[in-house]
Amino acid sequence: MIHLQISIVRSAFELNLDIQLPGQGITAIFGPSGSGKTSLLRAVAGLEKNPLGRIQIGANIWQDTQQGICLPTWQRALGYVFQESSLLPHLSVAENLNFGLKRALKLSNSVQSEANNALQASIELLGIGSLLQRMPDELSGGERQRVAIARAIAMQPQLLLMDEPLASLDAARRQEIFPWLARLRDELKMPMLYVTHSAEEVTRLADHLVVLDRGQVKAQGPVSQVLTQVVNPVVMGEDAGALITGHVGAVDAQWHLSRVDFEGGSVWMRDAGLTVGKAVRIRILARDVSLATSEPQNTSIQNQLRASIQSITPDPHPSQVMVVLKCGAEEVLARVTKRAVNELALEVGMPVWAQMKSVALVA
């Protein structure tokens, strides 16, 4: 586990948190600009001046104010990926990677053979073998970030910090790098703290989610649970919805559809060329879910799930409410009008049918 107890007080800002995080996978640090995301990352890295508290990664204590412990950045076994790749422009990709490797060897107890193996593994993991002889100005933005990430993980860190690594990329380059980041998450055992203000990055990549607002933790937990909370919602408006993990249960080649099975039911979506058994994440937006009190008949909506109403909460607009539904082990959100709630006499505990007009594959 990771224990972060951090207090940073400035004249116009205060970051104050005490959280336990998983020891593997991606923990997204999410929130609007000015919420303290980068300050949190800098404190973990030892780059903030005089932060108070405790930073413990597994059995390793990097900082403990009460015990007088505060390791400098170079003694913290971390990798740091910034918004910009920060590659040395006069060195090739291979030379940039080897330069980072030499620095890592000076700062650690790793032997040359172990470090070389780690570097080769990072090159293969991020698919940059064909880029090694290129210069940084010959790379796309996505390629530069993949090189920067490879350089960071080649140092065999206990913790990888990523500060909005896709923020400087256009939409096409972000789509290009998403699969590599997902592979990083799935194949590496090291934990990652990933700062972002993008709901798309959270839904596609995060396992755990910490939501910051004005330096305070607004919510934290498994990403699927945090995204469906309706009291102090994390994602509002048109992006509100549920994130569900399942697997491809069947492919209908005639109609170019795939069925995604999960604990609680199954839904059909456009075939993305995935094989049966492939693990996937799907996103069902609240705006795409309608409710019926009896099984719908003669409808074009193909995805219908039995559900029970868990809660009915006012939405920001006075005409609407957010309904939390339980479909097996999963929660689904539906945004409907108050008039519909009244006419259907909907109430907590009531069984209903959830109709889903659209299902999106996110990972």
NUKOL-238514 format. One record per residue: residue in one letter; x, y, z of N, C-alpha, C, O in turn. Coordinates in steps of 0.1 Angstrom, whole numbers, plus 5000, padded with zeros to 4 digits. Layout:
AXYZXYZXYZXYZ;...
END
This chain:
M500849885000500050005000500950135000502150125003;I500350234996500950374996500250455006498950475006;H500950515015500350615025500850755023502050775023;L499950845019500250985017499551065027498351085027;Q500351125036499751225045500551355043501751365047;I499951445036500651565032499851695035498651695033;S500651785040500051925043500952025038502152035041;I500452105029501252225023500352345025499252355020;V500852445032500152565035500852685028501952705031;R500052755020500552875014499552985017498452965022;S499853105013499053225016497653205010496653245016;A497553154997496253144990495853004987494952984980;F496552904993496252764990496652675001497752695007;E495952565003496252465013495952325007494852305004;L496952245007496752105003496852025016497852025023;N495751945019495751875032495051745029493851735026;L495751635030495151495027495851395035497051405039;D495151285037495651165044494951045038493851015041;I495650975029495050865021495850745020497150755020;Q495250635019495950505016495550465001494350464998;L496550424993496350394979496850254976497750204983;P496350194966496750054962498250054958498750154953;G498849944960500349924957500549884943501749854940;Q499549884934499849854920498649914912497649954917;G498949924899497949984890498050134890498850194896;I497050194882497050344881496050404890494850374890;T496550494899495750584907495650714900496650784899;A494550754895494350884889494050994899493250974908;I494851104898494651224907493851324898494451384889;F492551334901491651404892491051534899490851534911;G490851634891490251754896490551874887491351864878;P489851984889490052104881491452164883492152134893;S491852254874493052334876493052404889492052464893;G494152404896494252474909493752384921493752444932;S493452264919492952174930494052114938493852064949;G495352124933496452064941497051944935497851874942;K496651904923497151774918498651774916499351684921;T499151874909500651874907501451904920502451844922;S500851984929501552004942501651864949502651844956;L500651784948500651654955501751564949502551504956;L501851564935502951484929504351544933505251464935;R504451674933505751734936506151704951507351684953;A505151694959505451664973505951524975506951494982;V505351434967505751294967507151274962507951194967;A507451354952508751354946509851424954511051414951;G509451494964510451574972510851704966511951754969;L509951764958510251884951509552004957509852114953;E508651984967508052094973508852134986509452054992;K508852264989509552315001508652295013507552335014;N509252235023508752215036507352165037506552215045;P507052055030505751995032505751915045506751855049;L504651905052504551835065503851695062503051685053;G504151595070503351475069504251345067505451345072;R503651245061504351115059504151065045502951065040;I505151015039505050955026505750815027506950805029;Q504950715026505450575027505050495015503850485012;I505950435008505750344997506150205001507250175001;G505150125003505349995008506050005022505550065031;A507249945023507949945036508950065037509550085047;N508950145026509950245025509350385029508450425023;I509950445039509450585043510350685036511550695039;W509750765028510450875021510351005029511251095028;Q509351015037509251135046508351105058507351035057;D508851155069508051145082508451265090509551265096;T507651365091507951495098508251465112509151525118;Q507451375119507651355133508951285136509551305147;Q509451205127510651135129511851205123513051165125;G511551325117512651405111513251345098514451365095;I512451265091512851195079512351275067511151305066;C513251315058512851375045513951345035514851425034;L513751235027514751205017514751305006513651345001;P515951345001515951424989515451344977515351224977;T515051424967514551354955515351244949514851144946;W516651264949517551164943517651034950518050934945;Q517251034963517150914971515850844971515650744977;R514850904964513550844963513450764950513650814939;A513150634951513150544939511850574931510950494932;L511850684923510750714916511150754901512250784898;G510150744892510250794879509250904877508150894883;Y509551004869508751124868508551154853509551174846;V507351154848507051184834506251314834505151324841;F506751414828506151554827505251564815505151474807;Q504551684814503651714803504551714790504151654780;E505651764791506651764779507651654782508051634793;S508151594771508951474772510351514778510951424784;S510851634776512151674781513351594776514251564784;L513251544764514351474758515451574754515151684750;L516751524756517851614752517851624736518051514730;P517751744731517551754716518751704708518551674696;H519951714713521151684706521551534706522551494700;L520751454714520951314715519851234708518751274708;S520251114702519251024696518450964707518750984719;V517350894703516550824713517350724721517250724734;A518250644715519050554722519950624732520150574743;E520550734727521450814736520750874748521250884759;N519550924745518750974756518450864767518550894779;L518050744762517750634771519050594779518950574791;N520150584772521450544779521850654789522450624799;F521650784785522050894794521250874807521750894818;G519950854806519150834818519550704826519550704838;L519950604819520450484825521650504833521850454844;K522650584828523850614835523550684848524150654858;R522650784847522250854859521650764870521850774882;A520750674865520150574874521150494881520950464893;L522150444874523150354880523950434891524350374901;K524150564889524850634899524050654912524650664923;L522750654910521850684922521250554928520450574937;S521650444923521050314929522050214930523250234927;N521650094936522549984938522449884926523049774927;S521749914916521549824904522949804897523749894897;V523149684893524349654885524049674870522849684866;Q525049684862524849724848523949624841523149664833;S524149494843523349394836521849414840520949404831;E521549434852520149454856519549574850518349574845;A520349684850519849814844519649794829518649844824;N520549724822520349704808519149624805518349644795;N518849514813517649434811516449514813515449504806;A516449604823515249694826515049784814513849814810;L516149834809515949934797515449854785514549904778;Q515949734782515349664771513949624773513149624763;A513549594785512149554788511249684785510149664780;S511749794789510949924787510849954773509750004768;I511849934765511849954750510749864744510049904735;E510749734748509849644742508349674747507449664739;L508249704760506949734765506249844758505049844756;L507049954754506450074748506650074733506350174727;G507149964727507249954713508050064706507650114696;I509250104712510050204706511350154700512250234697;G511450024698512649974692513050034679514150044675;S511950064671512250114657512650264657512950324647;L512550324669512750474670514150504676514550624676;L514950404679516150424687517150514680517950594687;Q517250514667518250594660517750734656518550814650;R516550764658515950894655516350994665516650974676;M516351124660516551234669515151284674514151254667;P515051344686513851394691512951474682511751454682;D513551554673512751644665512151564653511351614645;E512551434652511951344641510851264647510251174640;L510451284659509351204666508151284666508151404667;S506951204666505651274669505651294684506451244692;G504651374688504451404703504251274710504751254721;G503351184705503151054712504350974713504550904723;E505150974702506450894703507450944713508050874720;R507451084714508351144724507951104738508751074747;Q506651104741506151064754506450924757506750884768;R506350834747506650694749508150674753508450594761;V508950754746510350744750510650794764511350734772;A509950904768510150964781509650864792510250854802;I508550794789508050694798509050574799509250524810;A509550534788510550424788511750464796512250374804;R512150584795513350634803513050624818513850594826;A511750664821511450664835511350524841511850504852;I510750434834510550304840511850214839511950114846;A512750254830514050184829514850204842515750124845;M514550304850515250334863514750244874515150254885;Q513850154870513250054880512750124893513150084904;P511850224891511350294903510350214911509750114906;Q510250244924509150184932507850254929506750194932;L507850374923506650454921506850534908507950594907;L505850534899505950614887504950724888503750704890;L505450854887504650974887504451024873505451044866;M503151054869502851104856502051224857500851224862;D502551344853501851464855501251514841501951574833;E500051474839499251514827500151484815500451574807;P500551354813501451324802500851334788501651334778;L499551354787498951364774498451504771497851534760;A498651594781498151734780498651804767497951894762;S499851784763500451854752500251794739500651844729;L499451684739499251614726497851644720496951674728;D497751644707496451664701495651534702496151434706;A494451544697493451424699494051304693493951194698;A494551314681495051194674496251124681496251004682;R497151214686498351154693497851094706498450994711;R496851154713496351094725495850954723496050854730;Q495050934712494550804709495650704706495550584708;E496750754700497850674696498550614709498950504709;I498650694719499350654731498550584742499150514750;F497250594741496350524751496650374752496850324763;P496750294741497050154742498350124749498450024756;W499350204747500650184754500550214769501150134777;L499850314773499650334787498850224794499150184805;A497850174787497050054792497949934793497849864803;R498849914784499749804785500749814797501049724804;L501149944799502049974810501249934823501849874832;R500049974824499249944836499049794838499149754850;D498849724827498449584829499749494831499549384837;E500849534826502049444826503049484837503849404842;L503049614841503949654852503349634866502149644867;K504149594875503549574889503749694897503149704908;M504449794893504749914901503450004901502750014891;P503250074912502150164913502450294905503550334903;M501350354900501550484892500550584898499350554899;L500950704900500150824903500050904890501050954885;Y498850924885498550984872497651104873496451094876;V498251224872497551344873496851374860497451374849;T495551414861494751454849493551534853493051524864;H493051614843491751674845490851624834489751684832;S491151514828490451454816489651334821490151234826;A488251344820487451234823487651114814487550994819;E488051134802488351024793489550944797489550824797;E490651014802491750944807491450864819491950754821;V490650914828490250844840489550714836489850614841;T488550724827487750604824488550504816488250384817;R489450544808490250454800491350384808491750274805;L491950454818493250404823493150374838493850284843;A492350444846492550444860491950314866490850264862;D492550264877492050154885491450214898490350174903;H492050314903491650384915491650534912492350584904;L490750604919490550744916490550824929489850794939;V491350934929491351034940490951164934491551214924;V489851224939489351354934489751464944489351464955;L490451564938490851674946490051794943489651814931;D489751884953489052004950489552104961489352094973;R490252204956490752314965491652254976491652294987;G492452154972493452094981492951994990493651934998;Q491651954989490951854998490551734990490251754978;V490551624996490051504989488551504990487951495000;K487951514978486551514976485951374976484851344981;A486751274970486351134970487551054966488451104960;Q487450924970488550834965487950694966487150664974;G488550604958488150464958488250404944488750464935;P487850274942487850214929487150304919486050364922;V487650314907487250414898485750394894485050494893;S485250274893483850254889482950294900481850344897;Q483350284913482450324924482450484925481350534927;V483550544923483650694925482850754914482250864916;L482950704902482250774890480750764891480050844885;T480150664899478750654900478150724912476950714914;Q478950784920478450854932477650974928478051054919;V476450994934475651104929475551224940475051324937;V476051194952476251294962477651354960478551284961;N477651484957478951544953479551474941480651414942;P478851464930479351384918480651434913480951554913;V481451344909482751374903482651424889483251524885;V481851354881481651394867480151434865479251354869;M479951554861478551604860478151624845479051614836;G476951664843476551704830476451584820476151474824;E476751614808476651514797477651394799477351284793;D478651414807479651304808479351204820480151114822;A478351234828478051144839477651014834476851004824;G478050904841477750774836478450664844479150694854;A478250544840478850424847480050364839480050364827;L480950314847482150244840482050094845481950064857;I481950004835481749864838482849784832483249804820;T483449684839484449594834483749464831483049404839;G484049414819483549284815484449214805485649244805;H483849124797484649054787483749034775482549024776;V484349014763483548984751483048844752483848744753;G481748824753481148694754480748634741480748514740;A480548714731480148664718480348764707480348884710;V480548724695480648814683479548774673479548654669;D478748864669477748844658478248904645478149024643;A478948814637479548864625478548914615478949004607;Q477348864615476348904605476049054607475949124597;W475849094620475449224622476549314628476349434632;H477749264628478949344632478849394646479149514649;L478349304655478149344669478949244678479249134675;S479349294690479949214701479149224713478549334716;R479049114720478249114733479249114744480249034745;V479149214753479949224765479149174777478149214780;D479749074783479149014795479849064808481049084808;F479049084818479549134831478649074842477549024839;E479049094854478249034865477049124867477049234873;G475949074862474749154862473949164849472849214848;G474649104838473949104825474949114814476149084815;S474449154803475249164791474649274782473449294782;V475449334774474949434764475649414751476749364750;W475049464740475549454727476149594723475549694727;M477249584715477849714711478449684697478549574693;R478949794691479549774678480849684679481549704689;D481049594670482149514670483449594667483549664657;A484349584677485649654675486749554671487949594672;G486449434667487449344662488149264674489149204672;L487449264686488049194697487649054697486549014693;T488448964702488148824703487348794715487348864725;V486648674714485848634726486748604737487848544736;G486348654749487148634761487948754765488548764776;K488148854755488948974758488349054769487149094768;A489149094778488649184789488449324783489349374776;V487349394787487149534782486549614793486049564803;R486549744791485849844799484849914790485149954778;I483649924795482549994787482050114796482050114808;R481550214789481050334795479550354791479250354779;I478650364800477250384797476850514803476850534816;L476550614795476250744800474850754805473950694800;A474650834815473350844822472250894812471150864813;R472750984803471751044793471250934783470250964777;D471950824782471550714773470750604779470450504772;V470350624791469550524798468150564801467950674807;S467150484797465750514800465250404809465850294809;L464150424815463550334824462150294820461350364814;A461750164823460450114821460050024833460849954838;T458750034836458349954848457949804844457649724852;S457849784831457549644826458549614814459049714808;E458649494811459649454800459249524787458149504782;P460149604781459749674768459549574757460249474756;Q458649604748458349524737458449604724458149724724;N458849544713458749604700459549744700458949844697;T460749734705461649854706462949834698463449724698;S463449944693464749934686465949934696467049894692;I465649964709466749954719467049814722466149744728;Q468249764719468549624720469049584734468949474738;N469549684741470149654755469149684766468849804768;Q468649584772467649594783468049514795468349394793;L468149564806468649494818467649514829467049614832;R467449404837466649404849467449484859468649464860;A466849564867467549654877466649684888465349664887;S467149734899466449784910466949924913468149954912;I466050014917466350154920467050164934466450124944;Q468250214934468950234947468750374953468650384965;S468650474944468450604949467950694938468150664926;I467250804942466750904933467251044938466751084949;T468151114931468751234936468451344926468551324914;P468151464931467951584923469251604914470351594919;D469051644902470051674892470251834893469351904898;P471351884888471552034888470452104881470052214886;H469852054871468652114864467452074872467251954874;P466552164875465352134883464352034877463451984883;S464452014863463551934857463951784857463151694854;Q465151754862465651624861466151564874466351634884;V466251434875466851364886467851254881467851214869;M468751214890469651104887469250984894469050984907;V469050874887468550754893469750654893470350624883;V470150604905471150494906470450364906469550334914;L470850274896470350144894471350034898472550054895;K470849934904471649814906471349704896470249654896;C472349674888472149564878473149454882474349454878;G472649354890473549254895474549324905474149384914;A475849304902476849364910477249504906478049574913;E476749554894477149684889476049784891474949754893;E476549914892475650024893475650104880476650114873;V474450144876474250214863473450344867472550344875;L473750454860473050574862472050604851472350574839;A470950664855469950704845469550844848469150874860;R469550934838469051074841467751084834467551064822;V466651104842465351114837464651234843465151304852;T463451274837462751394842462051364855461651244857;K461751464862460951444874459551404871458851334878;R459051454859457751414855457651264852456651204855;A458651214846458751064844458650994857457950884858;V459451034867459450974880458050974886457550874892;N457351084884456051094890455051014882454250944888;E455051014869454050934861454250784863453350714862;L455550744864455850604866455750554880455950434883;A455650654889455650624904456850554908456850454916;L458050604903459250534907459650564921459450684926;E460250464928460650484942461750394945461950294937;V462550424955463650334959463250194962462250174969;G463950094957463649954959462849894948462649774948;M462249974939461349924929462149854918463149914913;P461649744913462349674901461949754888460749794887;V462849764879462549834867463449764856464249684858;W463149804843463949774832464749894828464250004826;A466049874826466949984821467149954807467649854803;Q466850054798467150054784468350144781468350254784;M469250084774470550154771470650184756470850084748;K470550304752470550344738471950334732472050314720;S472950344740474350344735475250294746475150324757;V476250214741477350164750478650194743478750164731;A479550254750480850294744481950204750482150184762;L482850154741484050084745485050184748485450264739;V485650184760486650284764488050214765489050284764;A488150084767489450024769489249874767490249794768;
END
